[in-house]
């Protein structure tokens, strides 16, 4: 069980370092969302509409995917994708 705890801790440390890197990168380079909310986009998962900017991860859109039956109430599921993972449809 000790190995699992060490790996879990390491994974958490990597996630934190990656998050800090992205925040710094976005600030240094002035990265802004390339598409506004409401834009229809293509992704590797299909197509959808940008529903917003995800507040808990830098440079990330919330995408309401077309055909996702859980995208509407009550679950309101969204796919989280970095800015560079979408293109305008």
ROMARTI-693827 format. One record per residue (C-alpha): y, x, z; residue in one letter. Coordinates in steps of 0.02 Angstrom, whole numbers, padded with zeros to 5 digits, always signed. Example, Ala and Ser with C-alpha at 12.3 -4.5 7.8 and 13.67 -1.06 7.14 Angstrom:
-00225+00615+00390A-00053+00684+00357S
% end
This chain:
+00000+00000+00000X+00119+00146+00030X+00123+00192-00156X+00180+00015-00200X+00321+00027-00073X+00379+00195-00143X+00374+00131-00322X+00467-00027-00274X+00602+00074-00189X+00616+00191-00338X+00631+00044-00457X+00771-00029-00351X+00862+00138-00349X+00849+00151-00539X+00914-00026-00561X+01064+00013-00449X+01103+00175-00542X+01090+00086-00710X+01206-00052-00650X+01336+00076-00591X+01323+00169-00756X+01354+00009-00855X+01505-00038-00749X+01580+00135-00771X+01542+00137-00958X+01623-00033-00983X+01780+00023-00891X+01792+00193-00976X+01772+00123-01151X+01860-00043-01127X+01710-00141-01188X+01753-00323-01218X+01639-00465-01275X+01628-00457-01465X+01606-00646-01480X+01690-00787-01383X+01602-00920-01282X+01538-01057-01398X+01487-00939-01539X+01318-00974-01619X+01217-00813-01618X+01052-00741-01677X+00944-00642-01556X+00771-00566-01558X+00716-00725-01466X+00789-00847-01593X+00961-00923-01603X+01074-01006-01478X+01253-01026-01418X+01349-00911-01302X+01371-01014-01144X+01469-00885-01045X+01480-00708-00978X+01352-00668-00842X+01448-00610-00688X+01308-00511-00606X+01271-00386-00745X+01399-00294-00851X+01417-00331-01037X+01297-00479-01030X+01305-00649-01112X+01222-00809-01050X+01141-00887-01204X+01085-01067-01216X+00937-01049-01333X+00906-01181-01466X+00745-01275-01440X+00727-01225-01257X+00677-01384-01169X+00733-01312-01001X+00908-01270-01065X+00976-01438-01010X+00988-01521-00840X+00915-01508-00715X+00861-01325-00743X+01000-01265-00862X+00901-01108-00906X+00995-00970-00998X+00935-00810-01081X+01031-00655-01025X+01068-00530-01163X+01182-00379-01176X+01329-00393-01296X+01242-00279-01422X+01085-00385-01425X+01166-00531-01517X+01246-00555-01686X+01348-00698-01753X+01245-00825-01849X
% end
